[in-house]
């Protein structure tokens, strides 16, 4: 009877624990990260006798979590990928709208400027045409400034998001470390029995962490969980937290915000080693969308400024004077590493705007030589020249002059065009300064008998004899003299060249025909220089003359749009993967209320049966007592 009572008591206690566990499951059916728990039963060791072993009841070994560790790892990975794709899609979408929108984009002002140049060629002496030309140049420069400011605002917003995400990562890492301490303590106090609810909470925190930064985990023997960033940086080591922070780059605030990791020897920059999650997405968006867009925008501004200024210098204005620059000259920016220990200096300038890539570079001294690296690809860019004033380093449209005495490791950040659009301004004093005419003009003598009409092209505006008056006389249909010198053979279609200009004759000259090349007079109606500007803006400028300014603008929109579309597709794909992985994990770990209801009924009946065993044992015991009492 005592054995029967003990058996019933063990069953009653075990089923009570099972009912408690079922109730706990039902209560947490909607708790994020909760894993279904179940009581593990085992039969007590039986009592042996000559008649065999007789059972002595049931014991509970513990409460286990229904968990799929591989499914959990898959979900952590997919959450990290989704976080990164979502961040890139969000930032990239806003940049794409800024660049491509008709109201905020560059397409309209660029077309208007080209239209104003075309109108100027039609009537170069028109005050209205000149005013429209200057006004359209101002509108174009203003739009470049506004777009650059918009991209800078996006970059500032991105820095704020990075800063906020770093704070969230630190908070979650701290919570994981705190739970590590509680879990290790609980395991030690209760004989290694797992504190399931604490473990669930820690797993959920790791999943939240993975949505913000790519992570991997390693469980220690004592039950603590170490968490590492995708680049291998320790975020949590037992109860210790590797705290991230943000700050200006080694090149100062203009070099952008960096992510730092605190260590025993101080904080180290880990920006380029982080990936995954929102933080990885923000860093990727800055690296692959915002910075390239800012650089490409500056490259376009540099092209327009350079073309217009060069053509202004090649022509004369209404007063007959050499044209002044239309726009401020584009400038590169060089930033010294704040940790440089030597006395090295670097001066960067734009030598060949058509060869610019719009990228940023790091110029570093390795102890023996200077090397230039692309900040995005990390590839070494070949350097030509010696780096002196007389023979500068030349690379991808840049001219680089180094001075002072560098120490090994000294470096500079070179931003080739990142600030050009923001600095673009119209510097021409007024419409009269528009140099629509060439500095020299060709005229045919009114007495000419042939059909040849002169067309003059300036090929060397720096030639000191460019504006000298030159007389060309045909002594026969196939030969001519230049200021009496000659004769020289003439072949139709071959230009007559002198003093930095080329004279092309459209038609057939005859003996006795004369042509004069002379300086352009004030108030000239010549449009040669305006036509040359229009041809330059519409013709090839980048990529060795293969890509025009408008085509380069279209490429910027296309590249940005493609990046955003790729991020959108990745976001959709990873959303589906996350849902699948979450569903797979829920199928193992999730609480099924129908199943819990069935268990509730089953354990309730078992509990009642166990109570009946105790009641039966009590009846039998009372029967014995009564029999002994009557005796």
Residue pairs with C-beta under 8 A, 6 or more apart in sequence:
1 617
1 620
1 621
1 624
2 617
3 47
3 54
3 56
4 613
4 616
4 617
4 620
5 614
5 617
5 618
5 621
6 56
6 57
7 55
7 56
7 57
7 58
7 613
8 57
8 610
8 611
8 612
8 613
8 614
8 616
8 617
9 57
9 614
10 44
10 56
10 57
10 58
10 59
11 57
11 58
11 606
11 609
11 610
11 613
12 607
12 610
12 611
12 613
12 614
13 60
14 39
14 41
14 58
14 59
14 60
14 610
15 603
15 606
15 607
15 610
16 607
17 39
17 60
17 63
18 39
18 41
18 60
18 599
18 603
18 606
19 600
19 603
19 604
19 607
21 37
21 38
21 39
21 63
22 596
22 599
22 600
22 603
23 600
24 37
25 36
25 37
25 591
25 596
26 591
26 593
26 596
26 600
28 34
28 591
29 591
29 593
29 596
32 204
33 200
33 201
33 203
33 204
33 207
34 197
34 200
34 589
34 591
35 65
35 66
35 67
35 196
35 199
35 200
35 203
35 589
36 65
36 66
36 589
36 590
36 591
36 592
37 63
37 64
37 65
37 66
37 196
38 63
38 64
38 66
39 60
39 62
39 63
40 60
40 61
40 62
40 63
40 64
41 58
41 59
41 60
41 61
42 58
42 59
42 60
42 61
43 55
43 57
43 58
43 59
44 55
44 56
44 57
44 58
44 59
45 56
46 53
46 54
46 55
46 56
47 53
47 54
47 56
62 193
62 194
63 193
63 196
64 194
64 196
65 194
65 196
65 199
65 200
65 589
66 588
66 589
67 588
67 589
68 584
68 585
68 588
68 589
71 581
71 584
71 585
71 588
71 589
72 203
72 207
72 585
74 581
74 584
74 585
75 207
75 578
75 581
75 582
75 585
76 206
76 207
76 210
76 215
76 217
77 210
78 574
78 577
78 578
78 581
79 207
79 210
79 211
79 277
79 578
80 210
80 211
80 213
80 214
80 215
80 230
80 276
80 277
80 280
81 276
81 570
81 574
81 577
82 211
82 571
82 574
82 575
82 577
82 578
83 210
83 211
83 212
83 276
83 277
83 278
83 280
83 281
84 214
84 275
84 276
84 277
84 278
84 280
84 281
84 284
85 281
85 567
85 570
85 571
85 573
85 574
86 278
86 281
86 571
87 161
87 277
87 278
87 279
87 280
87 281
87 282
87 284
87 285
88 281
88 284
88 285
88 288
88 289
88 563
88 567
88 570
89 564
89 567
89 568
89 570
89 571
91 154
91 158
91 281
91 282
91 285
91 286
91 289
91 290
92 285
92 289
92 560
92 563
92 564
92 567
93 564
93 568
94 154
95 151
95 154
95 285
95 289
95 290
95 293
95 560
95 564
96 557
96 560
96 561
96 564
97 104
98 104
98 105
98 147
98 150
98 151
98 154
99 105
99 106
99 147
99 293
99 556
99 557
99 560
100 557
100 560
100 561
102 108
104 146
104 147
104 150
105 147
105 557
106 143
106 144
106 147
106 297
106 300
106 553
107 553
108 143
109 136
109 139
109 140
109 142
109 143
110 140
110 304
110 549
110 550
110 553
112 136
112 139
112 140
113 136
113 137
113 139
113 140
113 304
113 537
114 534
114 537
114 538
114 550
115 136
116 129
116 132
116 133
116 135
116 136
116 137
117 133
117 530
117 533
117 534
117 537
118 534
119 129
119 132
119 133
120 126
120 129
120 130
120 133
120 434
120 436
120 527
120 530
121 436
121 527
121 530
121 531
121 534
122 129
122 527
123 129
124 436
124 437
124 524
124 525
124 526
124 527
124 530
125 318
125 523
125 524
125 525
127 431
130 318
130 431
130 432
130 434
130 436
131 431
133 431
133 434
134 426
134 428
134 430
134 431
134 434
137 308
137 326
137 327
137 426
137 428
138 426
140 304
141 301
141 327
141 424
141 425
141 426
144 297
144 300
144 301
144 421
144 422
144 424
145 421
145 422
145 424
147 297
147 421
148 294
148 297
148 298
148 419
148 421
148 422
149 422
151 290
151 293
151 294
151 297
152 294
152 422
154 290
155 256
155 286
155 290
155 291
155 294
158 282
158 285
158 286
158 290
159 246
159 256
159 257
161 278
161 282
162 246
162 257
162 259
162 279
162 282
162 283
163 246
163 257
165 212
165 213
165 277
165 278
165 279
165 282
166 244
166 245
166 246
166 259
166 279
168 212
169 209
169 212
169 213
169 235
169 244
169 279
170 241
170 243
170 244
172 205
172 208
172 209
172 212
173 209
173 227
173 235
173 236
173 241
173 242
173 243
174 241
175 205
176 202
176 205
176 206
176 209
176 225
176 227
176 236
177 236
177 238
177 239
177 240
177 241
178 239
179 198
179 201
179 202
179 205
180 202
180 223
180 224
180 225
180 236
180 238
180 239
181 224
181 239
182 195
182 198
183 195
183 198
183 199
183 202
183 223
183 224
184 222
184 223
184 224
184 238
186 193
186 195
186 198
187 193
187 194
187 195
187 222
187 223
188 222
194 223
202 225
206 215
206 217
206 225
206 227
209 215
209 227
209 235
209 277
210 276
210 277
211 277
211 278
212 277
212 278
212 279
213 229
213 230
213 235
213 274
213 276
213 277
213 278
213 279
213 280
214 229
214 230
214 274
214 275
214 276
214 277
214 280
215 227
215 228
215 229
215 230
215 235
215 276
215 277
216 227
216 228
216 230
217 225
217 226
217 227
217 228
218 225
218 226
218 228
219 225
219 226
220 226
220 238
222 238
224 238
224 239
225 236
226 234
226 236
226 237
226 238
227 234
227 235
227 236
228 234
228 235
229 235
229 270
229 273
229 274
230 274
230 275
230 276
230 280
231 270
231 273
231 274
231 275
232 273
233 242
233 261
233 270
233 273
233 274
234 242
235 241
235 242
235 244
236 242
242 261
242 262
242 263
243 261
243 262
244 259
244 260
244 261
244 262
244 270
245 259
245 260
245 261
245 262
245 267
246 257
246 258
246 259
246 260
247 257
247 258
247 260
247 267
248 255
248 256
248 257
248 258
249 255
249 256
249 257
249 258
249 269
249 413
250 258
250 269
250 337
250 338
250 339
251 335
251 336
251 337
251 338
251 412
251 413
252 335
252 338
254 333
254 335
254 415
255 335
255 413
256 286
258 269
258 271
259 269
259 270
259 271
259 274
259 279
259 283
260 267
260 268
260 269
260 270
261 267
261 268
261 270
271 283
274 280
274 283
275 283
275 284
287 376
288 376
288 563
289 560
289 563
289 564
291 360
291 376
291 418
292 358
292 359
292 376
292 559
293 556
293 560
294 418
294 421
295 357
295 358
295 359
295 360
295 415
295 416
295 417
295 418
296 358
296 417
296 552
296 556
296 559
297 417
297 421
297 556
298 330
298 358
298 416
298 417
298 418
298 419
298 420
298 421
298 422
299 353
299 356
299 357
299 358
299 416
299 417
299 420
299 542
299 552
300 421
300 549
300 552
300 553
300 556
301 330
301 417
301 420
301 421
301 424
302 330
302 350
302 353
302 356
302 417
302 420
303 353
303 354
303 541
303 542
303 549
303 552
304 327
304 537
304 549
305 326
305 327
305 328
305 329
305 330
305 420
305 424
306 330
306 350
306 353
307 533
307 536
307 537
307 541
307 549
308 325
308 326
308 327
308 533
309 325
309 326
309 327
309 329
310 536
311 323
311 435
311 529
311 532
311 533
311 536
312 323
312 324
312 325
312 326
312 428
312 434
312 435
313 322
313 323
313 325
313 435
313 461
314 323
314 435
314 438
314 439
314 458
314 461
314 529
314 532
315 322
315 323
315 435
315 436
315 437
315 438
315 439
315 528
315 529
315 530
315 532
316 322
316 323
316 435
316 437
316 438
316 439
316 520
316 524
316 529
317 323
317 324
317 432
317 433
317 434
317 435
317 436
317 437
318 432
318 433
318 434
318 522
318 523
318 524
319 432
319 522
320 519
320 520
320 521
320 522
320 524
322 435
322 439
323 433
323 434
323 435
323 529
324 427
324 428
324 429
324 433
324 435
325 427
325 428
326 426
326 427
326 428
326 434
327 424
327 425
327 426
327 427
328 423
328 424
328 425
328 427
330 350
330 353
330 417
330 420
330 423
330 424
331 349
331 350
331 419
331 420
331 423
332 348
332 349
332 350
332 398
332 414
332 415
332 416
332 417
333 348
333 414
333 415
333 418
333 419
334 346
334 347
334 348
334 363
334 412
334 413
334 414
334 415
335 412
335 413
335 414
335 415
336 345
336 346
336 412
337 410
337 411
337 412
337 413
339 409
340 406
340 407
340 410
340 411
341 407
341 409
341 410
342 365
342 404
342 405
342 406
342 407
342 410
343 404
343 405
343 406
344 365
344 402
344 403
344 404
344 405
344 406
344 407
344 410
344 412
345 402
345 403
345 404
346 363
346 400
346 401
346 402
346 403
346 412
346 414
347 400
347 401
347 402
347 403
348 398
348 399
348 400
348 401
348 414
348 416
349 398
349 399
350 356
350 397
350 398
350 399
350 416
350 417
351 392
351 394
351 397
351 398
351 399
352 397
353 397
353 541
354 397
354 541
354 542
354 543
354 544
354 545
355 396
355 397
356 396
356 397
356 398
356 416
356 417
356 542
357 396
357 397
357 416
358 416
358 417
359 374
359 375
359 376
359 396
359 416
360 374
360 375
360 376
360 413
360 414
360 415
360 416
360 418
361 372
361 373
361 374
361 375
361 381
361 395
361 398
361 413
361 414
361 416
362 372
362 373
362 375
362 411
362 412
362 413
362 414
363 370
363 371
363 372
363 400
363 402
363 411
363 412
363 413
363 414
364 370
364 371
364 372
364 373
364 409
364 410
364 411
364 412
365 406
365 407
365 408
365 409
365 410
365 411
366 408
366 409
367 408
367 409
370 383
370 387
370 393
370 402
370 406
371 380
371 383
372 380
372 381
372 383
372 393
372 395
372 400
372 414
373 379
373 380
373 381
374 381
375 413
381 395
381 396
382 395
383 393
383 394
383 395
383 400
384 393
384 394
384 395
385 391
385 392
385 393
385 394
386 392
386 393
387 393
387 400
387 401
387 402
388 401
389 401
392 399
392 400
392 401
393 399
393 400
393 401
393 402
394 400
396 416
397 416
398 414
398 416
400 414
428 434
434 530
435 529
436 526
436 527
436 529
436 530
437 520
437 524
437 525
437 526
437 527
437 528
437 529
437 530
438 456
438 458
438 520
438 526
438 528
438 529
438 532
439 458
439 461
439 466
439 467
439 519
439 520
440 456
440 458
440 466
440 467
440 501
440 517
440 518
440 519
440 520
441 456
441 517
441 518
441 519
441 520
441 524
441 526
441 528
442 454
442 455
442 456
442 503
442 515
442 516
442 517
443 454
443 515
443 516
443 518
444 452
444 453
444 454
444 513
444 514
444 515
445 513
445 514
445 515
445 516
447 512
447 514
448 509
448 510
448 512
448 513
448 514
449 510
449 512
449 513
450 474
450 507
450 508
450 509
450 510
450 513
451 507
451 508
452 505
452 506
452 507
452 508
452 509
452 513
452 515
453 505
453 506
453 507
454 503
454 504
454 505
454 506
454 515
455 503
455 504
455 505
455 506
456 501
456 502
456 503
456 504
456 517
456 528
457 495
457 501
457 502
457 504
457 528
457 532
458 466
458 500
458 501
458 528
459 497
459 500
459 501
459 502
460 466
460 500
460 501
461 500
462 500
463 499
463 500
463 501
465 499
465 500
466 499
466 500
466 501
467 519
468 499
469 516
469 517
469 518
469 519
470 482
470 483
470 498
470 499
470 516
470 517
470 518
471 482
471 483
471 484
471 514
471 515
471 516
472 480
472 481
472 482
472 496
472 503
472 514
472 515
472 516
472 517
473 480
473 481
473 512
473 513
473 514
473 515
474 480
474 490
474 509
474 510
474 511
474 512
474 513
474 514
475 481
475 486
475 487
475 511
476 487
476 511
477 508
477 509
477 510
477 511
478 489
478 490
478 491
479 486
479 487
479 488
479 489
479 490
480 486
480 487
480 488
480 490
480 496
480 509
481 487
481 488
482 488
482 496
482 498
488 496
490 496
490 509
492 505
492 508
495 502
495 503
495 504
496 502
496 503
496 504
496 505
497 503
498 517
499 517
501 517
503 515
503 517
505 515
520 526
537 548
537 549
538 548
538 550
539 545
539 548
540 546
540 547
540 548
541 547
541 548
541 549
541 552
542 548
542 549
542 552
547 555
